[in-house]
Amino acid sequence: MAKTRYYAIRRGKKTGIFQAPWSEVQKLISGYPGAEYKGFDTKADAEKFFKGESGRNLAGKNINEINQQINTSLRDLAESSTMIFTDGSFNKRTNVAGWGMVALYKQDGQIKKIHANGPIKNIKNVETRNVIGELKAAGHAVNWALEHGYQKVTIYHDYLGVSAWPTGTWKAKLPLTQKYAQFIQDRQKEIKIEFVHVPAHTNVTYNEEVDKVAKKGAGVL
């Protein structure tokens, strides 16, 4: 008799850890927008996924509520942590992608902010040209946080793959996504990484700002 797997449902009609046949678990996520779930052989792995080391998903919340949460997190930000908004862009005219980040940190009790961006040239794989900037931005954010001695970095992003590939919510099939997922998993041994998924182009605080930063990196602006 086959062993019943453990299923972790982070977003669904019902959330939690379930040791049940797939046919039963499927009822809890079928038809639910943005369902997040995964099957595991051990309860410990299921609990790890359920606790959401990838962080939070704010994409379905009211914009005012999202902005309030961001402002509260910023107000309570420890000097050992940084909040970084990341984004990517692509210039169809020049075939150049761009990455951008807006890093927020606290120094002497005051919130400071920096912009960083850059181009990504010689893109050979058409399948990845629209996401390479997103992933490069997150990678730069993590490296920046490490270089500046932070113990924790919270990455705000509007492309779900930024957090979904490292946590296994999405299966990384292409070399680019596999390399990125491994990079994040390796860096998590050196710094605490939290991801927060926010909706795109909806006036989320700092997300519209980083969108422009990434477009400048791609030469769109």
C-alpha positions in Angstrom: 0.0 0.0 0.0 1.4 3.4 -1.0 2.3 5.8 1.8 0.1 8.8 2.1 2.0 12.0 1.6 1.9 15.2 3.7 0.4 18.2 1.9 1.0 21.8 3.0 -1.5 24.4 1.8 -0.5 28.0 2.4 -3.3 29.5 0.3 -6.5 27.6 -0.4 -10.1 27.0 0.8 -8.5 25.5 3.9 -4.9 25.9 5.0 -2.6 23.7 7.1 -0.8 20.4 7.0 -2.8 17.4 5.7 -1.9 13.8 5.6 -4.5 12.6 3.2 -5.0 11.2 -0.4 -4.4 13.7 -3.2 -8.1 13.3 -4.2 -9.1 14.8 -0.8 -6.4 17.6 -0.8 -7.3 18.6 -4.3 -10.8 19.6 -3.1 -9.2 22.2 -0.8 -7.3 24.0 -3.6 -9.3 23.4 -6.8 -10.7 26.6 -8.2 -9.0 28.8 -5.5 -7.2 31.8 -7.1 -3.5 31.8 -6.4 -3.5 28.6 -4.4 -0.1 27.7 -2.9 0.5 24.1 -1.9 3.0 21.3 -2.2 3.3 17.6 -1.3 6.1 16.1 0.9 7.3 12.8 2.2 7.8 14.1 5.7 5.8 16.2 8.0 8.9 18.3 8.9 9.4 19.3 5.3 5.7 20.1 4.9 5.8 22.3 8.1 8.9 24.1 6.8 7.1 25.0 3.6 3.9 25.9 5.4 5.7 28.4 7.7 6.6 30.2 4.5 10.3 30.8 4.6 9.5 32.6 1.4 7.5 35.1 3.3 4.2 36.7 2.6 1.8 37.2 -0.3 0.0 40.6 -0.2 -1.1 40.5 -3.8 -4.8 39.8 -3.0 -5.1 42.5 -0.3 -6.5 46.0 -0.5 -3.9 48.5 -1.7 -4.4 50.8 1.3 -3.9 47.8 3.6 -0.7 46.8 1.7 0.7 50.3 2.0 -0.1 50.5 5.7 1.7 47.2 6.3 4.7 48.5 4.4 4.8 51.7 6.3 4.4 49.8 9.6 7.3 47.4 8.7 9.4 50.4 7.8 8.7 52.2 11.0 9.6 49.1 13.0 12.6 48.2 10.9 15.6 47.1 12.9 19.0 48.6 12.0 20.2 45.0 11.4 17.6 44.6 8.7 16.9 46.1 5.3 13.8 46.2 3.1 14.5 46.2 -0.6 12.0 46.6 -3.5 13.1 44.9 -6.7 11.9 44.8 -10.3 12.9 44.0 -13.8 12.3 45.5 -17.2 13.0 44.7 -20.9 13.7 46.9 -23.8 12.3 45.3 -26.9 14.0 47.8 -29.2 17.5 47.0 -28.0 17.0 43.5 -26.6 18.4 44.6 -23.3 16.9 43.8 -19.9 17.3 45.9 -16.8 17.2 45.2 -13.1 16.5 47.7 -10.4 16.3 48.0 -6.6 15.2 50.5 -4.0 16.9 49.7 -0.7 15.5 51.1 2.6 17.4 51.0 5.8 17.5 52.7 9.2 20.6 54.7 10.3 20.7 56.6 13.6 16.9 56.3 13.8 16.3 57.8 10.3 15.1 55.9 7.2 17.6 56.1 4.4 17.1 55.1 0.7 19.3 54.2 -2.2 18.6 53.3 -5.9 20.6 50.8 -7.9 20.1 49.4 -11.4 21.9 48.1 -14.4 21.5 46.6 -17.9 21.6 42.9 -18.8 22.9 42.4 -22.4 23.4 39.5 -24.8 20.2 37.8 -23.8 20.1 34.6 -25.9 17.1 32.8 -24.5 13.8 34.4 -25.5 12.0 32.4 -22.8 13.9 34.2 -20.1 14.1 37.8 -21.3 11.1 39.0 -19.4 12.1 37.5 -16.1 15.9 37.7 -16.1 15.7 41.3 -14.8 13.4 40.3 -12.0 15.8 37.5 -10.8 18.9 39.6 -11.2 17.4 42.4 -9.1 16.6 40.0 -6.3 20.2 38.6 -6.5 21.7 42.1 -6.4 19.5 42.9 -3.4 20.7 39.9 -1.4 24.3 40.6 -2.3 23.9 44.3 -1.3 22.5 43.3 2.0 25.3 40.9 2.7 28.0 43.3 1.6 26.6 45.9 4.1 26.4 43.5 7.0 22.7 43.1 7.4 21.3 40.0 9.2 18.0 40.0 7.4 16.7 41.3 4.0 13.1 41.5 3.1 12.6 41.6 -0.7 9.4 43.1 -2.0 8.6 41.9 -5.6 5.7 41.9 -8.0 6.8 38.8 -10.0 5.8 35.7 -8.1 8.7 33.6 -9.5 11.1 35.6 -7.4 9.9 33.8 -4.3 8.2 30.7 -5.9 11.3 29.2 -7.5 13.6 29.2 -4.5 10.9 27.7 -2.3 9.8 25.0 -4.8 6.3 26.4 -5.2 7.2 26.6 -8.9 9.5 24.0 -10.3 12.7 25.6 -11.7 13.0 24.0 -15.2 15.3 26.3 -17.0 19.1 26.9 -16.3 18.4 30.5 -15.3 15.7 29.7 -12.8 17.6 26.7 -11.4 20.7 28.8 -10.9 18.7 31.5 -9.2 16.9 29.1 -6.9 20.2 27.5 -5.8 21.7 31.0 -5.3 18.9 32.0 -2.9 19.1 28.7 -1.1 22.8 29.0 -0.6 22.6 32.6 0.6 20.0 31.7 3.1 22.8 30.0 5.0 24.4 33.5 5.4 21.5 35.8 5.8 17.8 35.6 6.6 15.8 36.2 3.4 12.1 37.0 3.5 10.0 37.6 0.4 6.9 39.7 0.1 4.8 39.5 -3.1 2.9 42.7 -4.0 0.7 43.5 -6.9 2.2 45.3 -9.9 1.2 48.8 -11.2 -1.4 49.4 -8.4 0.3 52.3 -6.6 2.0 50.1 -4.0 4.5 52.3 -2.0 8.0 52.1 -3.5 6.9 49.5 -6.1 6.1 52.1 -8.7 9.4 53.8 -7.8 11.4 50.6 -8.4 9.6 50.0 -11.7 11.0 53.2 -13.0 14.5 52.4 -11.6 14.4 49.1 -13.5 13.2 50.7 -16.7 16.2 53.1 -16.5 18.4 50.1 -16.2 17.0 48.7 -19.4 17.2 52.1 -21.2 13.4 52.3 -21.5 13.4 55.6 -19.6 
